[in-house]
Amino acid sequence: MEGFLNMFNAQLILLVYLCVGAYCCKKGMIDPHTKQKLVDLILKVTLPCMIFNSFNKPLTPDVLKKTGMAFLVAFCIAILSFICGKVLYNRYPAEKKSILQYCTLVNNSGFLGMPMVSAVYGTEGLLYASIYIIPNRIMMWTAGLSLFTVSDFKSRCKNIFLNPCIITVFLGLARRILTLPFPAFLDKAVANIGAVTSPLSMIVIGTMLVGISWKTLLEPSIFYLAAVRLVGLPLIGLAIMELFHFDPMLTGVSLILTGMPAGSTSALLAAKYGADEDYASRCIITTTIMSLVTIPLLMLFI
């Protein structure tokens, strides 16, 4: 129950940010160009700072054990997501199937999940979350990208290892392993920059809610995706964690990140490679709205 109350309180705070984003968009303070620049700012600056700051603690044997367990669960969920995408959407036409597969495989754990983890579990939770998102990012640029186009091995590796979040994880690990000293003012600056990720990311997501036709979101295939992405996969992940007796914090972090909505990159890739961009956008919006309800409910199982 404590996990549910903490998440419910965090969701209310994030909902305020969401409403601010919708208001700013409606009043013309955030246009599509500004929104894209804010997304770049989050993914390339504030989120990496949040991740780097999460490594500002000693890597004890217990912490290393827990991060290893988090990575293992995330890897299993990533493989399961890929398999589910291959077998669950064969009834749908090709232009929708590729998007449903991608939305099942790749979630919004970085853009939305990290702020949620930060709101509930703070810096300690972010450390585990930073490791947990690695398999999801690897699948995004390998199996995920292959759903829209054929890319060579070199390009896939480049996309993975040049991803700012992945780079930041390695920098954070190097800092802790080598115990590199950092000036106090620099640590504080990085922490403060990372702290704006939660409100800024939710403000950007709030802009997505302006001008949409709510009737277009009520499509059975999207609700089917939501059932798989927001309920089925998290419950399977929870069963794995209960089997291996994960501690409550690690379970909570893993559950939050597994239960994230469809990744925002699905619409970007759909637009770039000629898939149904409108359908991908509706998948993102619908699952994002529904996740604001499903995530707190999932926390009741911890």
C-alpha positions as CSV (number, residue, x, y, z in Angstrom):
1,M,0.0,0.0,0.0
2,E,2.9,2.4,0.7
3,G,4.2,2.0,-2.8
4,F,0.8,2.7,-4.2
5,L,0.4,5.9,-2.1
6,N,3.9,7.1,-3.0
7,M,3.2,6.5,-6.7
8,F,-0.3,8.0,-6.5
9,N,1.2,11.2,-4.9
10,A,3.9,11.3,-7.6
11,Q,1.3,10.9,-10.3
12,L,-0.7,13.8,-9.0
13,I,2.5,16.0,-9.2
14,L,3.3,14.8,-12.7
15,L,-0.4,15.4,-13.7
16,V,0.1,19.1,-12.7
17,Y,3.1,19.3,-15.0
18,L,1.0,17.6,-17.7
19,C,-1.7,20.2,-17.4
20,V,0.9,23.0,-17.5
21,G,2.2,21.6,-20.8
22,A,-1.3,21.4,-22.3
23,Y,-1.9,25.0,-21.2
24,C,1.3,26.3,-22.6
25,C,0.6,24.6,-26.0
26,K,-2.9,25.9,-26.1
27,K,-1.8,29.4,-25.5
28,G,0.9,29.2,-28.1
29,M,3.9,29.4,-25.7
30,I,5.1,26.0,-27.0
31,D,4.8,25.3,-30.7
32,P,5.9,22.1,-32.6
33,H,9.4,23.5,-33.2
34,T,9.8,24.5,-29.5
35,K,8.6,21.1,-28.5
36,Q,11.2,19.3,-30.6
37,K,13.9,21.5,-29.1
38,L,12.7,20.7,-25.6
39,V,12.8,16.9,-26.4
40,D,16.4,17.3,-27.6
41,L,17.2,19.2,-24.4
42,I,15.8,16.4,-22.3
43,L,17.3,13.5,-24.1
44,K,20.7,15.0,-24.7
45,V,21.2,17.2,-21.5
46,T,18.9,16.9,-18.6
47,L,18.2,13.2,-18.6
48,P,21.9,12.3,-19.0
49,C,22.6,14.6,-16.0
50,M,19.9,12.9,-14.0
51,I,21.4,9.5,-14.8
52,F,25.0,10.6,-14.1
53,N,23.9,12.0,-10.7
54,S,22.4,8.6,-9.8
55,F,25.9,7.2,-9.7
56,N,26.9,9.6,-7.0
57,K,27.1,6.9,-4.4
58,P,29.6,4.0,-3.7
59,L,29.2,0.8,-5.7
60,T,29.1,-1.7,-2.9
61,P,28.8,-5.4,-3.5
62,D,25.1,-5.3,-2.6
63,V,24.5,-2.4,-5.0
64,L,26.4,-4.3,-7.8
65,K,24.3,-7.4,-7.1
66,K,21.1,-5.5,-7.3
67,T,22.0,-3.7,-10.5
68,G,23.0,-7.1,-12.1
69,M,19.6,-8.5,-11.1
70,A,17.9,-5.4,-12.6
71,F,19.7,-5.9,-15.8
72,L,18.9,-9.6,-16.0
73,V,15.1,-8.9,-15.5
74,A,15.2,-6.1,-18.1
75,F,16.9,-8.4,-20.6
76,C,14.3,-11.1,-20.1
77,I,11.5,-8.6,-20.5
78,A,13.1,-7.2,-23.7
79,I,13.3,-10.7,-25.2
80,L,9.7,-11.5,-24.1
81,S,8.5,-8.2,-25.6
82,F,10.1,-9.1,-28.9
83,I,8.5,-12.6,-28.9
84,C,5.1,-11.1,-28.0
85,G,5.3,-8.7,-30.8
86,K,6.1,-11.5,-33.3
87,V,3.0,-13.6,-32.3
88,L,0.3,-11.3,-30.9
89,Y,-0.4,-9.0,-33.8
90,N,-0.6,-11.2,-36.9
91,R,-4.3,-10.4,-37.3
92,Y,-3.5,-6.8,-38.2
93,P,-2.4,-5.3,-41.5
94,A,1.3,-4.7,-42.1
95,E,1.1,-0.9,-41.7
96,K,-0.2,-1.4,-38.2
97,K,1.6,-4.6,-37.2
98,S,5.1,-3.1,-37.4
99,I,4.0,-0.2,-35.2
100,L,2.3,-2.5,-32.6
101,Q,5.4,-4.7,-32.5
102,Y,7.6,-1.7,-32.0
103,C,5.4,-0.2,-29.3
104,T,5.5,-3.5,-27.5
105,L,9.2,-3.8,-27.8
106,V,10.2,-0.2,-27.0
107,N,8.6,1.7,-24.2
108,N,9.1,5.2,-22.8
109,S,11.2,4.2,-19.8
110,G,13.8,6.9,-20.4
111,F,11.6,9.9,-21.1
112,L,8.8,9.1,-18.7
113,G,10.0,6.2,-16.6
114,M,13.1,7.8,-15.2
115,P,11.2,10.9,-13.9
116,M,8.6,8.6,-12.3
117,V,11.3,6.5,-10.6
118,S,13.0,9.7,-9.4
119,A,9.7,11.0,-7.9
120,V,9.1,7.8,-5.9
121,Y,12.5,6.3,-5.1
122,G,15.0,9.3,-5.5
123,T,18.6,8.9,-6.5
124,E,19.0,5.4,-5.2
125,G,16.2,4.2,-7.4
126,L,17.6,6.0,-10.4
127,L,20.8,4.1,-10.1
128,Y,19.0,0.8,-10.7
129,A,16.8,2.4,-13.4
130,S,19.8,3.6,-15.3
131,I,21.0,0.0,-15.7
132,Y,17.5,-1.3,-16.3
133,I,16.9,0.8,-19.4
134,I,20.0,-0.5,-21.2
135,P,18.5,-3.7,-22.8
136,N,15.5,-1.6,-23.9
137,R,17.8,0.9,-25.6
138,I,19.7,-2.0,-27.3
139,M,16.5,-3.5,-28.6
140,M,15.3,-0.1,-29.8
141,W,18.3,0.3,-32.2
142,T,18.5,-3.3,-33.3
143,A,15.3,-5.4,-33.4
144,G,13.1,-2.2,-33.2
145,L,14.7,-0.4,-36.1
146,S,14.6,-3.6,-38.2
147,L,10.8,-3.4,-38.1
148,F,10.9,-0.3,-40.3
149,T,14.1,-0.6,-42.3
150,V,17.2,-2.8,-42.9
151,S,20.3,-1.3,-41.3
152,D,23.8,-2.6,-41.2
153,F,25.5,-3.9,-38.1
154,K,27.9,-0.9,-37.9
155,S,24.9,1.6,-37.9
156,R,23.2,-0.3,-35.2
157,C,26.2,-0.3,-33.0
158,K,26.7,3.4,-33.6
159,N,23.1,4.2,-32.6
160,I,23.5,2.1,-29.4
161,F,26.9,3.3,-28.1
162,L,26.4,7.0,-29.1
163,N,23.1,7.2,-27.3
164,P,23.6,9.9,-24.6
165,C,21.9,7.9,-21.9
166,I,24.1,4.8,-22.6
167,I,27.3,7.0,-22.7
168,T,26.3,8.6,-19.4
169,V,25.8,5.1,-17.7
170,F,29.4,4.2,-18.7
171,L,30.7,7.6,-17.5
172,G,28.9,7.1,-14.2
173,L,30.3,3.6,-13.8
174,A,33.8,4.8,-14.6
175,R,33.5,7.6,-12.1
176,R,32.5,5.2,-9.3
177,I,35.0,2.5,-10.2
178,L,37.9,4.9,-10.5
179,T,36.6,7.0,-7.6
180,L,37.3,10.2,-9.6
181,P,37.0,13.3,-7.4
182,F,34.5,15.9,-8.6
183,P,34.3,19.5,-7.3
184,A,31.2,20.0,-5.1
185,F,29.9,22.9,-7.3
186,L,30.0,20.6,-10.4
187,D,28.1,17.8,-8.6
188,K,25.5,20.3,-7.5
189,A,25.2,21.8,-11.0
190,V,24.7,18.3,-12.6
191,A,22.1,17.4,-9.9
192,N,20.2,20.6,-10.5
193,I,20.1,20.2,-14.2
194,G,19.0,16.6,-13.9
195,A,16.2,17.7,-11.5
196,V,14.4,19.6,-14.2
197,T,13.9,16.4,-16.2
198,S,10.7,15.4,-14.4
199,P,8.7,18.6,-14.9
200,L,10.1,19.3,-18.3
201,S,9.3,15.9,-19.7
202,M,5.8,15.9,-18.4
203,I,5.2,19.4,-19.8
204,V,6.3,18.2,-23.2
205,I,4.0,15.1,-23.0
206,G,1.2,17.5,-22.0
207,T,1.5,19.3,-25.3
208,M,0.6,16.1,-27.1
209,L,-2.9,16.3,-25.6
210,V,-3.8,19.5,-27.3
211,G,-5.8,19.3,-30.6
212,I,-6.3,15.6,-30.7
213,S,-9.6,13.9,-31.5
214,W,-10.4,11.8,-28.5
215,K,-12.6,9.5,-30.6
216,T,-9.6,8.4,-32.7
217,L,-8.0,7.1,-29.5
218,L,-10.8,4.6,-28.9
219,E,-9.5,1.9,-31.3
220,P,-9.6,-1.8,-30.2
221,S,-6.1,-2.6,-31.5
222,I,-4.6,0.2,-29.4
223,F,-6.4,-1.1,-26.3
224,Y,-5.1,-4.5,-27.1
225,L,-1.6,-3.0,-27.2
226,A,-2.2,-1.3,-23.9
227,A,-3.3,-4.5,-22.3
228,V,0.0,-6.2,-23.4
229,R,2.3,-3.2,-22.8
230,L,0.9,-1.8,-19.6
231,V,-0.5,-4.9,-17.8
232,G,0.7,-8.2,-19.3
233,L,4.4,-7.5,-19.4
234,P,4.7,-5.8,-16.0
235,L,2.8,-8.7,-14.3
236,I,5.2,-11.2,-15.9
237,G,8.1,-9.2,-14.8
238,L,6.6,-9.0,-11.3
239,A,6.3,-12.8,-11.2
240,I,10.0,-13.2,-12.1
241,M,11.0,-10.8,-9.4
242,E,8.8,-12.4,-6.8
243,L,10.3,-15.8,-7.8
244,F,13.8,-14.5,-7.1
245,H,12.8,-12.5,-4.0
246,F,13.8,-9.0,-5.1
247,D,13.7,-6.3,-2.5
248,P,10.8,-3.9,-2.6
249,M,12.7,-1.0,-4.1
250,L,14.2,-3.0,-6.9
251,T,10.9,-4.6,-7.6
252,G,9.2,-1.2,-7.7
253,V,11.7,0.4,-10.0
254,S,11.5,-2.6,-12.4
255,L,7.7,-2.6,-12.3
256,I,7.5,1.1,-13.1
257,L,9.9,0.8,-16.0
258,T,8.4,-2.4,-17.4
259,G,4.9,-0.8,-17.3
260,M,5.8,2.3,-19.3
261,P,3.7,3.3,-22.3
262,A,4.8,3.0,-26.0
263,G,8.0,4.7,-26.9
264,S,7.8,8.1,-28.5
265,T,10.3,7.1,-31.1
266,S,7.6,4.9,-32.7
267,A,6.0,8.0,-34.3
268,L,9.4,9.4,-35.4
269,L,10.4,6.2,-37.1
270,A,7.0,5.8,-38.7
271,A,7.2,9.3,-40.2
272,K,10.8,8.7,-41.4
273,Y,10.2,5.3,-43.0
274,G,6.7,5.8,-44.4
275,A,4.6,3.9,-41.9
276,D,1.4,5.1,-40.4
277,E,2.6,8.1,-38.3
278,D,-0.9,9.1,-37.1
279,Y,-1.6,5.6,-35.8
280,A,1.7,5.5,-34.0
281,S,1.0,8.9,-32.4
282,R,-2.4,7.6,-31.2
283,C,-0.7,4.5,-29.7
284,I,1.7,6.7,-27.8
285,I,-1.0,9.1,-26.5
286,T,-3.5,6.4,-25.5
287,T,-1.0,4.2,-23.7
288,T,0.6,7.3,-22.0
289,I,-2.8,8.4,-20.6
290,M,-3.7,4.9,-19.5
291,S,-0.3,4.4,-17.8
292,L,-1.2,7.2,-15.4
293,V,-3.8,4.9,-14.0
294,T,-2.2,1.4,-14.5
295,I,1.2,2.3,-12.9
296,P,-0.2,3.2,-9.4
297,L,-2.5,0.1,-9.6
298,L,0.5,-2.1,-10.3
299,M,2.3,-0.8,-7.2
300,L,-0.5,-2.4,-5.2
301,F,1.1,-5.8,-6.0
302,I,4.4,-5.0,-4.3
